[in-house]
Structures are given as structure tokens and as C-alpha cells.
Amino acid sequence: MTERTYLSVSDVLTETILRIDPLAPIQQAVDVMADSGVSSLVVERRDLADEFGLLSIEDIAREVVANDRALDRVSVYQVMVKPVLTLPPDMNVRYAVRLLTRYGLDRALVVDEHRQPVGMTTLRDIVYRLKSG
């Protein structure tokens, strides 16, 4: 077996991911984000045939705040992005960056071989990790 000689997505992921139900009100999502200091939440799947979604501060600003909609009257599923881009943990970060930037994204959900989330990675995480060596 050869030793890995590249920086992988698993080397730059944040293992703590916060999840939210798609039927939750946006107000609840904002409260969770503010209390936890995060800028995105993973939206749960309805079942195994479904895909994960992602709700970010940018989505809320664009779809709710800019349109003067009430935070307590809009559900997460109405604003989230779905499906979310997923990456395998063993992917070389060079290719992860290419994939993210090709689609104009700044983050992706990292999933294992069973499609279970193991973390989140962002372009910021990758660049900061490269800076530190």
C-alpha cells in the first residue's frame, strides 16, 4: 500500500456540522446559526432516496431579507439549495477547489461511502490550511 502524499479533503474538513429539518422556520435556522457562530446548516434528507440540502446566510439574505419576507413565515425548504455538492474525504484538495470554483461555490458537504455526512469543507478552510503548511 502506498502512502498518501497529497492534502485530502479529510485534512481540511470541519467535523462539526449542524443539521436542520426542512420544515423548520427560517427564524429557527437563524437562531441556530447565530448561537453556534456558523454560516450554514445541512438540511436533513426526508429518506434515503432524498438528498441533503444546504442553507446559508447568503441564501437567507437573498431569498428572505431582500424580499422582505418574515423569518417566522418561511420554511427552510423554501430557501435551501438542494442537492448540495458532496465530496469524498479522500479527494485531493486541488480537485475539490477546482470543482467548487467551477460551480461558483465556497463550501461542500463531505460524505462517506454510505452517503453519511462526516463534515463540511470550505475554500477558506483549504486556503488557510495551505497557508499554515
N, CA, C and O of each residue as an XYZ file, in Angstrom:
532
protein
N       0.847     -1.175      0.000
C       0.000      0.000      0.000
C       0.889      1.235      0.000
O       1.853      1.318      0.762
N       0.559      2.189     -0.858
C       1.375      3.392     -0.951
C       0.864      4.448      0.022
O      -0.325      4.513      0.334
N       1.780      5.258      0.485
C       1.435      6.326      1.408
C       0.885      7.511      0.635
O       1.396      7.859     -0.430
N      -0.147      8.123      1.165
C      -0.749      9.291      0.531
C       0.213     10.466      0.640
O       0.742     10.743      1.717
N       0.440     11.158     -0.479
C       1.388     12.281     -0.485
C       0.714     13.584     -0.887
O       1.378     14.500     -1.371
N      -0.576     13.676     -0.697
C      -1.306     14.882     -1.053
C      -2.212     15.284      0.103
O      -2.525     14.472      0.974
N      -2.625     16.532      0.099
C      -3.575     17.030      1.084
C      -4.970     16.644      0.615
O      -5.370     16.988     -0.498
N      -5.705     15.939      1.450
C      -7.044     15.492      1.063
C      -8.120     16.341      1.733
O      -7.850     17.104      2.660
N      -9.325     16.187      1.245
C     -10.472     16.889      1.815
C     -10.600     16.567      3.303
O     -10.951     17.445      4.091
N     -10.324     15.330      3.698
C     -10.429     14.967      5.122
C      -9.439     15.736      5.983
O      -9.646     15.876      7.188
N      -8.359     16.238      5.377
C      -7.380     17.027      6.120
C      -7.854     18.446      6.393
O      -7.296     19.123      7.258
N      -8.862     18.907      5.681
C      -9.310     20.302      5.797
C     -10.791     20.437      6.141
O     -11.352     21.526      6.022
N     -11.421     19.365      6.558
C     -12.844     19.465      6.850
C     -13.087     19.853      8.304
O     -12.251     19.630      9.179
N     -14.236     20.430      8.529
C     -14.728     20.709      9.867
C     -15.705     19.594     10.199
O     -16.719     19.428      9.522
N     -15.402     18.835     11.233
C     -16.226     17.667     11.543
C     -17.583     18.026     12.132
O     -18.552     17.287     11.953
N     -17.659     19.134     12.819
C     -18.921     19.530     13.429
C     -19.815     20.168     12.380
O     -19.516     21.237     11.848
N     -20.905     19.497     12.098
C     -21.894     20.067     11.179
C     -23.226     20.119     11.911
O     -23.594     19.194     12.634
N     -23.922     21.195     11.712
C     -25.228     21.357     12.339
C     -26.295     21.096     11.290
O     -26.182     21.532     10.144
N     -27.324     20.383     11.697
C     -28.394     19.995     10.789
C     -29.699     20.649     11.204
O     -29.899     21.025     12.359
N     -30.583     20.771     10.216
C     -31.908     21.331     10.493
C     -32.938     20.617      9.627
O     -32.635     20.149      8.529
N     -34.146     20.544     10.139
C     -35.255     19.927      9.426
C     -35.725     20.873      8.319
O     -35.777     22.085      8.532
N     -36.065     20.348      7.157
C     -36.519     21.219      6.062
C     -37.813     21.970      6.377
O     -38.085     22.998      5.757
N     -38.608     21.485      7.315
C     -39.865     22.147      7.659
C     -39.701     23.218      8.735
O     -40.657     23.926      9.053
N     -38.510     23.341      9.292
C     -38.275     24.346     10.330
C     -38.399     25.748      9.742
O     -38.087     25.958      8.570
N     -38.855     26.712     10.549
C     -38.917     28.094     10.059
C     -37.512     28.690      9.953
O     -36.607     28.301     10.691
N     -37.344     29.616      9.048
C     -36.061     30.290      8.868
C     -35.614     30.951     10.171
O     -34.416     31.009     10.448
N     -36.549     31.447     10.972
C     -36.191     32.062     12.256
C     -35.390     31.084     13.116
O     -34.404     31.473     13.742
N     -35.809     29.817     13.151
C     -35.090     28.803     13.920
C     -33.688     28.598     13.352
O     -32.728     28.466     14.111
N     -33.564     28.572     12.041
C     -32.254     28.411     11.403
C     -31.332     29.571     11.751
O     -30.156     29.364     12.048
N     -31.858     30.781     11.716
C     -31.061     31.959     12.052
C     -30.620     31.891     13.514
O     -29.478     32.223     13.831
N     -31.500     31.472     14.391
C     -31.156     31.344     15.807
C     -30.030     30.331     16.010
O     -29.086     30.592     16.755
N     -30.126     29.177     15.349
C     -29.087     28.147     15.467
C     -27.753     28.666     14.930
O     -26.711     28.476     15.557
N     -27.790     29.318     13.772
C     -26.564     29.861     13.184
C     -25.928     30.902     14.107
O     -24.722     30.869     14.350
N     -26.737     31.816     14.613
C     -26.220     32.884     15.474
C     -25.652     32.315     16.769
O     -24.568     32.714     17.193
N     -26.364     31.394     17.396
C     -25.917     30.800     18.658
C     -24.650     29.965     18.495
O     -23.848     29.859     19.422
N     -24.473     29.373     17.311
C     -23.340     28.482     17.072
C     -22.185     29.142     16.335
O     -21.099     28.570     16.248
N     -22.409     30.338     15.805
C     -21.355     31.030     15.075
C     -21.010     30.391     13.751
O     -19.860     30.441     13.315
N     -22.012     29.778     13.095
C     -21.791     29.168     11.786
C     -22.571     29.943     10.730
O     -23.491     30.695     11.050
N     -22.195     29.751      9.473
C     -22.871     30.475      8.396
C     -23.656     29.558      7.469
O     -24.174     30.005      6.445
N     -23.748     28.272      7.820
C     -24.563     27.372      7.023
C     -25.000     26.177      7.863
O     -24.368     25.822      8.858
N     -26.098     25.570      7.430
C     -26.647     24.381      8.079
C     -26.935     23.333      7.018
O     -27.337     23.662      5.901
N     -26.730     22.082      7.367
C     -27.091     20.975      6.487
C     -28.574     20.684      6.709
O     -29.030     20.548      7.845
N     -29.308     20.592      5.623
C     -30.739     20.303      5.701
C     -30.920     18.800      5.542
O     -30.451     18.201      4.574
N     -31.601     18.207      6.502
C     -31.794     16.760      6.548
C     -32.526     16.225      5.316
O     -33.335     16.912      4.694
N     -32.208     14.972      4.993
C     -32.946     14.257      3.942
C     -34.268     13.755      4.518
O     -34.380     13.502      5.717
N     -35.251     13.616      3.657
C     -36.534     13.046      4.084
C     -36.426     11.543      4.240
O     -37.032     10.959      5.138
N     -35.643     10.910      3.352
C     -35.436      9.465      3.393
C     -34.156      9.154      2.630
O     -33.487     10.074      2.160
N     -33.802      7.890      2.495
C     -32.548      7.511      1.854
C     -32.501      7.816      0.365
O     -31.418      7.908     -0.213
N     -33.651      7.974     -0.259
C     -33.692      8.303     -1.685
C     -33.565      9.806     -1.925
O     -33.402     10.244     -3.064
N     -33.638     10.584     -0.864
C     -33.556     12.039     -0.949
C     -32.093     12.469     -0.863
O     -31.210     11.656     -0.589
N     -31.854     13.746     -1.100
C     -30.507     14.312     -0.995
C     -30.472     15.368      0.096
O     -31.497     15.946      0.457
N     -29.279     15.609      0.612
C     -29.111     16.668      1.604
C     -29.221     18.020      0.921
O     -28.935     18.167     -0.267
N     -29.641     18.995      1.699
C     -29.667     20.371      1.240
C     -28.704     21.191      2.074
O     -28.110     20.691      3.029
N     -28.553     22.453      1.705
C     -27.687     23.359      2.444
C     -28.383     24.712      2.534
O     -28.923     25.212      1.547
N     -28.364     25.285      3.704
C     -28.933     26.600      3.928
C     -27.814     27.498      4.434
O     -27.175     27.191      5.440
N     -27.578     28.595      3.748
C     -26.511     29.514      4.153
C     -27.088     30.886      4.482
O     -28.215     31.214      4.113
N     -26.295     31.662      5.172
C     -26.658     33.055      5.474
C     -26.959     33.800      4.178
O     -27.906     34.584      4.115
N     -26.154     33.557      3.143
C     -26.361     34.223      1.849
C     -27.731     33.883      1.270
O     -28.413     34.750      0.723
N     -28.133     32.607      1.393
C     -29.455     32.197      0.900
C     -30.566     32.937      1.633
O     -31.529     33.399      1.021
N     -30.422     33.044      2.939
C     -31.437     33.733      3.751
C     -31.491     35.216      3.385
O     -32.572     35.788      3.241
N     -30.328     35.827      3.238
C     -30.288     37.249      2.878
C     -30.934     37.487      1.520
O     -31.725     38.416      1.356
N     -30.592     36.643      0.545
C     -31.089     36.824     -0.821
C     -32.576     36.521     -0.945
O     -33.316     37.281     -1.570
N     -33.017     35.411     -0.352
C     -34.386     34.941     -0.568
C     -35.404     35.461      0.448
O     -36.593     35.549      0.141
N     -34.952     35.802      1.647
C     -35.887     36.216      2.687
C     -35.756     37.703      2.984
O     -36.717     38.457      2.833
N     -34.589     38.117      3.398
C     -34.397     39.510      3.806
C     -34.598     40.469      2.633
O     -35.333     41.448      2.759
N     -33.958     40.201      1.499
C     -34.053     41.101      0.347
C     -35.474     41.197     -0.198
O     -35.834     42.198     -0.817
N     -36.278     40.171      0.026
C     -37.657     40.173     -0.446
C     -38.653     40.545      0.653
O     -39.863     40.405      0.475
N     -38.140     41.015      1.779
C     -38.951     41.487      2.892
C     -39.968     40.441      3.352
O     -41.132     40.748      3.606
N     -39.493     39.194      3.450
C     -40.344     38.113      3.930
C     -40.095     37.914      5.426
O     -38.987     38.158      5.902
N     -41.086     37.485      6.153
C     -40.975     37.282      7.596
C     -40.219     35.990      7.899
O     -40.541     34.933      7.356
N     -39.205     36.083      8.776
C     -38.380     34.920      9.118
C     -39.191     33.773      9.704
O     -38.830     32.609      9.529
N     -40.263     34.081     10.387
C     -41.059     33.036     11.027
C     -42.155     32.475     10.118
O     -42.896     31.578     10.519
N     -42.257     33.000      8.896
C     -43.307     32.537      7.977
C     -42.757     31.830      6.748
O     -43.513     31.441      5.857
N     -41.437     31.663      6.702
C     -40.790     30.990      5.579
C     -40.096     29.750      6.132
O     -39.428     29.809      7.164
N     -40.259     28.635      5.440
C     -39.633     27.383      5.867
C     -38.274     27.197      5.202
O     -38.009     27.739      4.129
N     -37.428     26.425      5.860
C     -36.084     26.144      5.354
C     -36.137     25.590      3.936
O     -35.351     26.012      3.088
N     -37.039     24.659      3.657
C     -37.092     24.035      2.337
C     -37.371     25.036      1.218
O     -37.038     24.776      0.062
N     -37.976     26.172      1.546
C     -38.285     27.185      0.544
C     -37.059     28.003      0.134
O     -37.087     28.698     -0.881
N     -35.999     27.922      0.914
C     -34.841     28.768      0.709
C     -33.568     27.963      0.408
O     -32.673     28.451     -0.281
N     -33.493     26.756      0.916
C     -32.271     25.950      0.825
C     -31.868     25.652     -0.613
O     -32.669     25.770     -1.540
N     -30.627     25.271     -0.773
C     -30.100     24.785     -2.044
C     -30.066     23.262     -1.938
O     -29.584     22.703     -0.953
N     -30.590     22.601     -2.978
C     -30.660     21.146     -2.952
C     -30.633     20.621     -4.367
O     -31.374     21.143     -5.200
N     -29.856     19.654     -4.688
C     -28.941     18.931     -3.804
C     -27.683     19.752     -3.550
O     -27.334     20.641     -4.327
N     -27.022     19.440     -2.462
C     -25.771     20.102     -2.120
C     -24.616     19.314     -2.754
O     -24.669     18.089     -2.863
N     -23.589     20.034     -3.163
C     -22.410     19.373     -3.701
C     -21.749     18.575     -2.584
O     -21.524     19.098     -1.493
N     -21.439     17.316     -2.853
C     -20.763     16.477     -1.868
C     -19.410     16.046     -2.398
O     -19.218     15.864     -3.600
N     -18.475     15.886     -1.468
C     -17.119     15.467     -1.804
C     -16.744     14.248     -0.980
O     -17.188     14.113      0.160
N     -15.932     13.359     -1.540
C     -15.423     12.239     -0.742
C     -14.243     12.708      0.106
O     -13.501     13.598     -0.311
N     -14.062     12.127      1.281
C     -12.982     12.567      2.167
C     -11.583     12.387      1.584
O     -10.669     13.130      1.940
N     -11.405     11.421      0.704
C     -10.059     11.154      0.186
C      -9.722     11.928     -1.088
O      -8.655     11.715     -1.664
N     -10.596     12.813     -1.537
C     -10.315     13.615     -2.732
C      -9.172     14.590     -2.465
O      -9.097     15.186     -1.391
N      -8.297     14.746     -3.428
C      -7.208     15.721     -3.364
C      -7.834     17.120     -3.326
O      -8.731     17.418     -4.115
N      -7.361     17.983     -2.407
C      -7.971     19.315     -2.285
C      -7.830     20.124     -3.559
O      -8.655     20.996     -3.831
N      -6.806     19.849     -4.339
C      -6.643     20.566     -5.608
C      -7.874     20.374     -6.489
O      -8.354     21.319     -7.115
N      -8.377     19.144     -6.531
C      -9.552     18.860     -7.350
C     -10.831     19.356     -6.680
O     -11.776     19.753     -7.362
N     -10.863     19.337     -5.368
C     -12.013     19.886     -4.649
C     -12.147     21.380     -4.937
O     -13.249     21.876     -5.175
N     -11.028     22.088     -4.916
C     -11.052     23.525     -5.217
C     -11.521     23.754     -6.645
O     -12.333     24.645     -6.892
N     -11.026     22.970     -7.579
C     -11.452     23.126     -8.978
C     -12.949     22.913     -9.122
O     -13.625     23.654     -9.835
N     -13.463     21.901     -8.443
C     -14.891     21.604     -8.524
C     -15.720     22.725     -7.896
O     -16.698     23.181     -8.488
N     -15.335     23.162     -6.718
C     -16.068     24.243     -6.052
C     -16.066     25.518     -6.885
O     -17.117     26.126     -7.088
N     -14.909     25.922     -7.364
C     -14.833     27.180     -8.114
C     -15.525     27.076     -9.472
O     -16.073     28.061     -9.964
N     -15.503     25.905    -10.071
C     -16.198     25.732    -11.358
C     -17.679     26.038    -11.236
O     -18.290     26.575    -12.160
N     -18.251     25.698    -10.097
C     -19.680     25.919     -9.898
C     -19.983     27.160     -9.049
O     -21.128     27.381     -8.657
N     -18.968     27.957     -8.772
C     -19.174     29.194     -8.032
C     -19.585     28.973     -6.588
O     -20.331     29.774     -6.024
N     -19.110     27.899     -5.987
C     -19.457     27.562     -4.608
C     -18.280     27.823     -3.685
O     -17.131     27.858     -4.123
N     -18.572     28.005     -2.410
C     -17.485     28.197     -1.458
C     -17.437     27.111     -0.392
O     -16.574     27.137      0.485
N     -18.373     26.144     -0.466
C     -18.402     25.073      0.531
C     -19.047     23.827     -0.046
O     -19.807     23.886     -1.013
N     -18.726     22.696      0.569
C     -19.329     21.430      0.160
C     -19.435     20.515      1.368
O     -18.644     20.601      2.307
N     -20.419     19.646      1.324
C     -20.608     18.638      2.351
C     -19.688     17.463      2.034
O     -19.592     17.040      0.882
N     -19.026     16.947      3.035
C     -18.149     15.789      2.861
C     -18.909     14.570      3.376
O     -19.377     14.550      4.514
N     -19.024     13.549      2.516
C     -19.789     12.354      2.879
C     -18.934     11.106      2.705
O     -18.031     11.058      1.870
N     -19.242     10.098      3.517
C     -18.520      8.832      3.421
C     -19.112      7.959      2.309
O     -19.993      8.390      1.566
N     -18.619      6.744      2.214
C     -19.065      5.842      1.145
C     -20.526      5.426      1.287
O     -21.104      4.880      0.348
N     -21.129      5.678      2.446
C     -22.542      5.371      2.668
C     -23.429      6.613      2.553
O     -24.600      6.591      2.932
N     -22.852      7.696      2.025
C     -23.537      8.974      1.840
C     -23.937      9.628      3.154
O     -24.890     10.406      3.204
N     -23.207      9.310      4.217
C     -23.445      9.937      5.509
C     -22.477     11.093      5.692
O     -21.286     10.942      5.420
N     -22.956     12.239      6.144
C     -22.072     13.399      6.328
C     -21.002     13.128      7.386
O     -21.278     12.587      8.457
N     -19.779     13.519      7.051
C     -18.675     13.413      8.013
C     -18.084     14.782      8.315
O     -17.243     14.915      9.204
N     -18.519     15.796      7.581
C     -18.022     17.145      7.820
C     -18.372     18.079      6.682
O     -19.121     17.741      5.765
N     -17.800     19.264      6.779
C     -18.003     20.308      5.775
C     -16.633     20.896      5.477
O     -15.797     21.025      6.371
N     -16.408     21.252      4.222
C     -15.176     21.954      3.889
C     -15.515     23.201      3.098
O     -16.509     23.253      2.373
N     -14.667     24.201      3.253
C     -14.863     25.459      2.556
C     -13.568     25.869      1.873
O     -12.487     25.399      2.226
N     -13.694     26.739      0.901
C     -12.493     27.270      0.267
C     -11.614     27.960      1.306
O     -10.388     27.870      1.249
N     -12.239     28.645      2.248
C     -11.485     29.306      3.316
C     -10.661     28.292      4.114
O      -9.482     28.521      4.386
N     -11.288     27.167      4.489
C     -10.568     26.129      5.238
C      -9.360     25.625      4.463
O      -8.284     25.425      5.028
N      -9.549     25.423      3.174
C      -8.466     24.890      2.338
C      -7.327     25.893      2.227
O      -6.167     25.529      2.418
N      -7.636     27.135      1.925
C      -6.594     28.160      1.772
C      -5.851     28.371      3.090
O      -4.624     28.470      3.094
N      -6.572     28.442      4.204
C      -5.911     28.636      5.493
C      -5.004     27.461      5.834
O      -3.918     27.646      6.383
N      -5.451     26.260      5.509
C      -4.615     25.069      5.792
C      -3.337     25.088      4.962
O      -2.270     24.727      5.458
N      -3.438     25.502      3.713
C      -2.255     25.587      2.856
C      -1.279     26.649      3.366
O      -0.063     26.490      3.265
N      -1.824     27.720      3.907
C      -1.002     28.801      4.455
C      -0.173     28.313      5.629
O       0.987     28.697      5.778
N      -0.765     27.464      6.465
C      -0.089     27.015      7.677
C       0.838     25.828      7.442
O       1.503     25.364      8.368
N       0.881     25.350      6.242
C       1.853     24.307      5.930
C       1.267     22.974      5.814
O       1.982     22.006      5.554
